[in-house]
Each structure stands twice: as C-alpha cells, then as structure tokens.
Amino acid sequence: MAIVYISLGSNKGDRIGYVQQAASLLGADDGISIVRTSAFYETEPWNMNTKNWFVNAIVEAKTKYSPQELLKLCQAIEKKLGREHKTINDYEDRTIDIDILFYNNDIINDDNLTIPHKYVHLRAFNLVPMLELNADYVHPVLHKTIIEMHNDLENPEMVFLYGTRVDI
C-alpha cells in the first residue's frame, strides 16, 4: 500500500464541515486507510483574489489506489461536496479543494496530475500541517525535508491553528 499525503481546504460555506466531510469520505472508501489527520489551520488565501480565509488540513493515508485512481476519487468527493471546476480560472472560492501532495516518493508528471504537488514547497498552509505529520519527509524532487522547505519560505502567510496563531 502506498503512503499518501492529501491536502484538504475550504473557504466557502461551512469550511470546517467540508474539510471534515472530505476526510470522512476518504476514510470511508475501501481503498484508503487514514493513518492520521493534522490539526485544522486557518490561512489567508494564497494566490487568489478573495477575502475568504481557508480552513486547511492534511490527511496521511495508506491506499491501494494508483495515483490516477486516487485523483479520480478525490475529484468525485469534491463534486459530491459541491465543488465546481471552472475551465478558465480555477482559483476561486470553493467548498472543498483536495490535492494529492505526495504519493510515496513517486514523481509523476502527467497532463492531469503532478506529484509532488508543484506548489507544495511554496505554501505554508501545506508545510505547517506537514510539519505536524512528518517533518522529516524528503521532497523527492527538491531533496529537502519539510522543515527545510518551511525555513526557505520567503513570505510565509499567517497560519492559525484553528483560532490560535502558530509560531514555527
């Protein structure tokens, strides 16, 4: 079984509820076993023109699915939770956003899937929960640990453990 790290985020509607539902739906699938989930973090939108802050978490799981099968499952859960994908600009408020950050130590560059996620090393909202789950995980392309990538952030956005600022 593969070890995967999956990012969950919501900035529309019941943000906490959508992240909880997404984690529950992932865990309810026979092909996935949730190992653990990070705390929930409230974060400023990254590279988006919105004032609605996100609630983010990361799930560590074991899966029998291939990366493409896992992507299809994640997209089905997004759709079930009301996510609408736009073809022109996908950076807008969303009920849920599910991204596969890492899949074992695999490197995948398909038309519809890039693993490791191409922006994971730039996003405090991914790196802070990853510090909690596996701070020593080594990015298979950059060959840096989560700690090193977090330390490299030039302008880390504010990250709050739901309700409390996290100083790392």
Salt bridges, closest charged atoms under 4 A:
GLU42 OE2 - ARG15 NH1 2.95
GLU60 OE1 - ARG36 NE 2.60
GLU78 OE2 - ARG83 NH1 3.40
GLU78 OE1 - HIS85 NE2 2.86
GLU84 OE1 - LYS86 NZ 3.58
ASP90 OD2 - ARG83 NH2 3.26
ASP90 OD1 - HIS85 ND1 3.74
ASP97 OD1 - ARG83 NH1 2.88
ASP97 OD2 - ARG94 NH1 3.32
ASP99 OD2 - HIS117 NE2 3.73
ASP99 OD2 - ARG123 NH1 3.92
ASP152 OD2 - LYS144 NZ 2.52
ASP167 OD1 - ARG165 NE 3.51
